[in-house]
Amino acid sequence: MNNDNCDLVKLRRPKWLPVTGPVQTELLAIVRNDLRPMPVEHKPPTGAAQNRLDFEAAITHRPGDPGLSRSM
């Protein structure tokens, strides 16, 4: 058997159909409401504001400048 593209068996690709019919409305509701992950709220850790101020003071420090001191 001589085949130009060297495939002995040609497989049929599955046809993609969008899920929009009235039968799939329950499925779409489940996917949209129940299967999506809940958004994660990221909150900065305690002391992050002071750490940022300390970091800024460290990188803008000039010789002879004592910088910011941390008050506890």
C-alpha positions as CSV (number, residue, x, y, z in Angstrom):
1,M,0.0,0.0,0.0
2,N,1.5,3.3,-1.0
3,N,0.4,6.3,1.0
4,D,1.9,9.7,0.5
5,N,1.7,10.9,4.1
6,C,2.9,7.6,5.6
7,D,-0.3,7.1,7.7
8,L,-1.7,3.6,7.5
9,V,-4.8,4.4,9.4
10,K,-6.5,7.8,9.4
11,L,-8.3,8.6,12.6
12,R,-11.4,10.8,12.7
13,R,-11.1,13.8,14.9
14,P,-14.0,14.2,17.4
15,K,-16.4,17.0,16.5
16,W,-16.4,19.8,19.0
17,L,-19.9,21.0,20.0
18,P,-20.5,23.9,22.3
19,V,-22.5,23.2,25.4
20,T,-25.4,25.6,24.8
21,G,-28.5,23.5,24.3
22,P,-31.4,23.5,26.8
23,V,-30.5,20.0,28.0
24,Q,-27.2,21.3,29.3
25,T,-28.5,24.3,31.3
26,E,-28.2,22.4,34.6
27,L,-24.7,21.3,33.7
28,L,-23.7,24.9,32.9
29,A,-25.2,26.1,36.2
30,I,-23.1,23.5,38.1
31,V,-19.9,24.4,36.3
32,R,-20.4,28.1,36.6
33,N,-21.5,28.2,40.3
34,D,-20.1,25.1,42.0
35,L,-17.0,24.0,40.2
36,R,-15.2,27.3,39.9
37,P,-12.7,27.9,42.7
38,M,-13.5,30.6,45.2
39,P,-11.3,33.8,44.8
40,V,-8.5,33.9,47.3
41,E,-8.1,37.2,49.2
42,H,-4.4,37.9,49.9
43,K,-3.9,40.1,52.9
44,P,-0.5,41.5,53.8
45,P,1.1,40.0,56.9
46,T,1.2,41.9,60.2
47,G,4.0,44.4,60.2
48,A,4.3,44.6,56.4
49,A,4.0,48.4,56.4
50,Q,6.8,48.8,58.9
51,N,9.0,46.4,56.9
52,R,8.4,48.4,53.8
53,L,9.4,51.6,55.6
54,D,12.5,49.9,57.0
55,F,13.4,48.6,53.5
56,E,13.0,52.1,52.0
57,A,15.1,53.7,54.7
58,A,17.8,51.1,54.1
59,I,18.0,51.6,50.4
60,T,17.9,55.4,50.6
61,H,20.4,55.6,53.5
62,R,23.2,58.1,53.0
63,P,26.5,58.2,54.9
64,G,26.0,60.3,58.0
65,D,22.2,59.9,57.9
66,P,21.0,57.7,60.8
67,G,17.9,56.6,58.9
68,L,14.6,55.8,60.4
69,S,14.6,54.1,63.8
70,R,12.1,51.5,64.7
71,S,10.0,52.5,67.7
72,M,8.6,49.6,69.7
